[in-house]
Amino acid sequence: MTAYVALPRAINTGKRKVLKEDLLGIAQDLGFREAKTYLASGNLVLWGNQPGGTALETRLEDALEARIGLRAEFMVRDPADLRAIIDANPFPDEAADHPSHLIVTFMKAPLPDGDEQILRAAISGPERFAAVGRELYTDFPISMADSVLDRDWKKTKRTPLGTGRNWNTVLKLAEMIGA
């Protein structure tokens, strides 16, 4: 049996509400033996004999839309992926010092060529980031609430699309799937 973490993008914000029962329902609809959610941001943990990767992402997206009429992107990672994400953390001191201010953005694909330099040049505050594969690690050393990083990046028209989870959540999800 394989475990997966499925992370939907932009749900439970504004009018894009998805209930725990709906997430667990789509897991059941797709034939997973067991599923759990973690926190209210839509973290879905799945166990079953299903193929993962982009095929599972598409199946989850289609199932959510069929169930409640909402289209949301899912980023799926397996235990090996999460272990690699944890091991590749370019900010280990920050993860120990302020783990809730270290955000991992899970994306469908790596940043396009040239975007990393453009995004880095646009930062006007103390934030730092590193792109590693399909993940973007962002350190908010002072305050995420006061950060203007999102505004800075929107000006570039190259804002990375994905879904972010803080370091504490990444570690908990990894623990749940034995990564």
N, C-alpha and C positions, 0 to 999 in steps of 0.2 A: 504494500500500500504506500502511495506517495503522498506527501504533504505539500501544500502550497499556501502561500499568503497572497490574497487577491486584494489589491488596494484601489478602490474606485477614486476617480478624480472629481472634485467639485460637487460632492453631495453633502447633505445636511448643512448647507449654507444657503441662506435666503429661502427661496421657495423650492429648492431641490432636495426635499426631504425623502429619505429612504428609511423605512423602519427595519429594525433588526429581523422581524418576522419575514420581511420580503427578501432580505439577503439570505437568510437561512432557507427560505423557500426556493430561491433560484438554485442554491446548492443541491437541494433535494431534487428539483426538476432536472438537473444535469447528471444525477445519478451518483453523487458523492455519498459515501457511507456515513460520514460524520462531518459536521461543520460547527464552528463557533465564531462569535464575533468578539472583538476586543475594542472597548471604548465606543464612543458615539460617532466617530469619523468614518465608519464603514469598513474597518479592518475586518476582513473575512478570512478565516483559516479553514482550509479544506483538507480532508483525507479521503483518498479513494484510488481507484485504478484507472484514472483518466489521464490522457496526455495533457501536458502543460503548455507553456510557451504562448506564442501568439494565437494558436488555435484556441486555447482556453480563454484567453482575453476576449476574443471575438465571441465565443459561446456565452460568456458571462454578460457581455454588453448586450447581445441579442436577447438573452433570457430576462435581463432587467427591463429592457424596453417592452418585451412581450407581457411581462407580469404587471408593470405599473405605468407603462407609457413614457418612461424617462430613459433617455440615452445618456450614458456616462461611460467614459473610458475606464478600463481596468488595467492595472499593471500587476502582473503575476510574477512571483519569485518563488523558487523552490529552496530547500535547505542549503544546497551548495551555493546558490546565488547569495542568500543572506549571510552565510559564513564568509564568502568572499567580500561582501560589502562591509562587514564588520572589520575584517582583516585589512582592508584597503583604506580605512579611515585616515585621512591625511591630518586630522586634528585630534590626536589622542589626548593631549593635555586639556584641550577645551572640552572634550567629551567627559573627562573626569571632573573638571572644574564647574562646568555649567551645561550638563547634558540636555536640559530642556531648551537650550538656545542653540544647539547644534542640530540643524535640520538636514535630513537626507531627502532629496527630491528624486522620486522614482519616475523615470521617463520610459517611453516606448523604445527610444533609440538614443544613441549618443548625440551630443550636440553636433550640429552641422559644422563642417570645416569653417574656421574663421570666427564662429560665434563666441568662442571662449574669450578671445582677445577683445572683441567688441564689448562684451558684457563686463569684462574686467575693467576696461577703460571708462565705462559709464558709472562706476561706483563712486558716489560722493561721500559716503560715510565710512565707518570703521569695519564694515562687514568684509569678510573674505570668503572665497569659495574655491573649490577644486572639482573639476569634472573627472570622473573615473568611470569609464564605460558608460552604462546607461544611467548612472547616478550622479547627482550633483550634491556635494556636501557644502553647506553654507553655515559659517560661524557668525552668530550675532553676539558680539562680545559685550554689548551694553544692554540694549533693549530691542526686542522685536517690535514692540508696540510703537516705539519712536523711530523705527527704521524707515528710511526713504528708498530702500533698495528696490522695492517693487516699482516705484515711480521712476527711478533711474533706468531700470531695465525696460520699462514700457516705452520710454523715449527711443530706445534702439530698434523697436519693432522686432526684436529677437528674443522676447521673454521665453525662457524655457518652459515648455508645457509638460506637466507631470503632476504628481501628488506628493506633498511633503509630509514627513513624519519626524518627530523629534527623536533624539538618540535613545531616550528611555523607551519609547514605543518600539523602535527598531530592535532593541535588545529583548524586549518582552515577546515580540512576535517571533524572533529567532528561537527563544526558549520554548515557545509553544509548539514549534515544529521540529525541535531537536537539531537546530542548526549549530 
